[in-house]
């Protein structure tokens, strides 16, 4: 019977502790942290770039040459672009066009604006046309007016 009483007491104790309210404790804590850190930040970015403009001349029958360029430093970038006219190319096209229209003397006169052609024509004994005159009459005019003879074009170099 002692066993039964001990079991009943143990059962009541277990049951009473399971049904009891838990003990709740309220607490507040405060903490302060001071920290010091040294850090280095490296920013990697692409280098600055200057881009030369694209100058396109669509028609191949144009007497122009495109030039462009660019340069870049760490701070400043510069680019440029331009077209230059080829005067000899223009002269050839004009002479070809006038010749194709049946104006052969006018075509020769256009070509004679180049001092190399003028010299070659004089050396061949066929002077360039001038003031509507050809042959010996043109030669006489050229000799009387040497200031009208085409001069060598100075290059910009």
MISE-815426 format. One record per atom (N, C-alpha, C): residue in one letter; x negated, y, z. Coordinates in steps of 0.1 Angstrom, whole numbers, plus 5000, padded with zeros to 4 digits. Example, Ala and Ser with C-alpha at 12.3 -4.5 7.8 and 13.67 -1.06 7.14 Angstrom:
# residues 2
A486849435078/A487749555078/A486849675078/S487249785071/S486349895071/S487150005079/
END
This chain:
# residues 157
X499249895000/X500050005000/X499150125000/X498150125006/X497150235005/X496850264991/X496750164984/X496450184969/X497550264963/X498750234966/X499850304960/X499950444964/X499650474977/X499650614982/X498550694975/X497350634974/X496250694968/X496550724953/X497150634947/X497450654932/X498550764931/X499550764940/X500550874939/X499951004942/X499051014952/X498351144955/X497551194943/X496851094938/X495951134926/X496851174915/X497951114913/X498951144902/X499451284904/X499851324916/X500451454919/X499351564918/X498151534922/X497051634920/X496751654906/X496751554898/X496451564884/X497551644877/X498751614881/X499951684875/X500051824879/X499651854891/X499751994896/X498652074890/X497452024888/X496452094882/X496652124867/X497352034860/X497652044846/X498752154844/X499652164854/X500752264853/X500452394859/X499252414865/X498952534871/X498552644860/X498752774863/X498352874854/X496852894854/X496352924842/X494852944841/X494453074848/X493253084852/X492753204859/X492153294848/X492653414847/X492153504836/X491353614843/X490153644837/X489353754843/X489153854832/X489353984835/X489154094826/X487754154829/X486954174819/X485654234821/X485254324809/X484454424812/X484054514801/X482554524803/X481954524791/X480454544791/X480054644781/X479054714783/X478554814774/X477054794772/X476654804759/X475154794756/X474754894746/X473554934746/X472955034737/X471654974732/X471554994718/X470354944712/X469655054704/X468355074706/X467555164698/X466655084689/X466655124676/X465655044667/X465055144658/X463855124654/X463055204645/X462555114634/X462755154621/X462155074611/X461555164600/X460455114594/X459855174583/X460155094570/X460655154560/X460955084547/X460455164535/X460155094525/X459755154512/X460755094501/X461255194493/X462155154482/X461455184469/X461355074461/X460755094447/X461955084437/X462055194429/X463155194419/X462455164406/X462855054399/X462255024386/X463355064376/X462855154367/X463755194356/X463055184343/X463755184332/X463055174319/X462355304316/X461255304308/X460555424305/X461355514296/X461155644297/X461855734289/X461455714274/X462455734265/X462155704251/X462655814242/X461755854233/X462255954223/X462355874210/X463455894203/X463755814191/X463755904179/X463055874169/X462955954157/X464255934149/X464856044144/X466056044137/X465955964123/X466955894120/X466955824107/X467455914096/X466655944086/X467056034076/X467255944063/X468455934059/X468755844048/X469055924035/X468355884024/X468755944011/X469355834003/X470655834002/X471355723996/X471055703981/X471055813974/X470855803959/X469355803956/X468955703949/X467555683945/X467155783934/X468055853929/X467755953918/X467656093924/X467156103936/X466956233943/X465456253945/X465056373942/X463656413943/X463356463957/X463656383967/X463456423981/X462756313988/X461956343998/X461256244006/X461556274021/X462056174028/X462356194042/X461156164051/X461056244061/X459956234071/X460556254085/X460256164094/X460756174108/X459656124117/X459756164130/X458756114140/X459256154154/X458556094163/X458956114177/X457756084186/X457756154198/X456656124208/X457356144221/X456756074231/X457356074244/X456256074255/X456356154265/X455556144277/X456356114289/X455756114300/X456556084312/X457656174315/X457456304310/X458356404314/X459256454302/X458556464290/X459256534279/X459156444267/X460256444259/X460256364247/X460756464235/X460056444224/X460356534212/X460556444200/X461556474192/X461756404179/X462056514169/X461756474156/X462056574145/X462356494133/X462956554123/X463256494110/X463356604100/X462956574088/X463056674077/X463056604063/X463456674053/X463256624040/X462456724032/X461656674023/X460756764015/X461156734000/X461156833992/X461456823978/X460256803970/X460256703961/X459056683952/X459356763939/X458556873938/X458756963927/X458456893913/X457356813913/X456956743901/X458056643896/X458756583906/X459856493903/X460956563897/X461256683902/X462356773897/X462056813882/X460756853880/X460356893867/X460456783857/X460156653860/X460256543851/X461756513848/X462556523858/X464056503856/X464656603847/X464256733850/X464756843841/X464356823827/X463056793825/X462556773811/X463256653804/X463456543812/X464056433806/X465556463802/X466256533811/X467656573808/X467756663795/X466856763795/X466956853783/X466556783770/X465556693771/X465156613759/X466356523755/X467056463764/X468156373761/X469356453755/X469356583757/X470456673751/X469956723738/X468756683733/X468356723720/X467456853720/X467156903731/X466357023732/X464956993735/X464156943725/X462856893727/X461857003730/X461957123724/X461057233727/X461257273741/X462457283746/X462757323759/X462157223769/X462257093766/X461756983774/X460157003776/X459557033764/X458057053765/X457757183773/X458557283772/X458357403779/X458457383794/X459357303798/X459557263812/X458357193817/X457857093809/X456657023813/X455457113814/X455357213805/X454257303805/X454057393817/X455057393826/X454957463838/X453957403848/X453557283845/X452457213853/X451157253846/X450257303853/X448957353847/X448157233841/X448357113846/X447656993840/X448256973826/X449556973824/X450156953811/X449857073802/X449857193807/X449457313799/X448057293793/X447157253802/X445757243798/X445557123787/X446257013790/X446256903780/X446756943767/X447857023766/X448457063754/X447557163746/X446857253753/X445957343747/X444757263741/X444257163749/X443157083745/X443457003733/X444756963731/X445156883720/X445456963707/X445357093709/X445657183698/X447157213695/X447957183705/X449357203704/X449757283716/X449657413715/X449957503727/X451457493731/X451657513743/X453057513749/X453857623743/X455157603741/X456057703735/X456157823745/X456257943740/X456458063748/X457258163740/X458258223746/X459058323740/X459658283727/X460058153726/X460658103714/X459658073703/X458358093705/X457358073695/X456657933698/X456157873687/X455357743689/X454157753680/X453257663681/X452057653673/X451157773675/X450557823664/X449557933664/X450158063670/X451458093667/X452058213673/X452058203688/X452458083694/X452458063708/X451058073714/X450058023706/X448658033711/X448158173712/X448558253703/X448258403703/X448858473715/X450058433718/X450758493730/X450058453743/X449658323744/X449058283756/X447658343758/X446958363747/X445658423747/X445758573751/X446758643746/X446958783749/X447558803763/X448158703769/X448758713783/X448258603792/X446958603796/X446458493804/X447158483818/X447758603823/X448458603836/X449658513835/X450158473824/X451358393822/X451058243822/X449758213822/X449358073821/X449658013835/X450257893836/X450657823849/X449357803857/X449457833870/X448357813879/X448557683887/X447457633892/X447457513900/X448257543913/X449157463916/X449957473928/X449157433940/X449057523950/X448257493962/X449057403970/X448357303975/X449057213984/X449057273998/X449957224007/X450057274020/X449157214030/X448157134025/X447157064034/X446257164040/
END
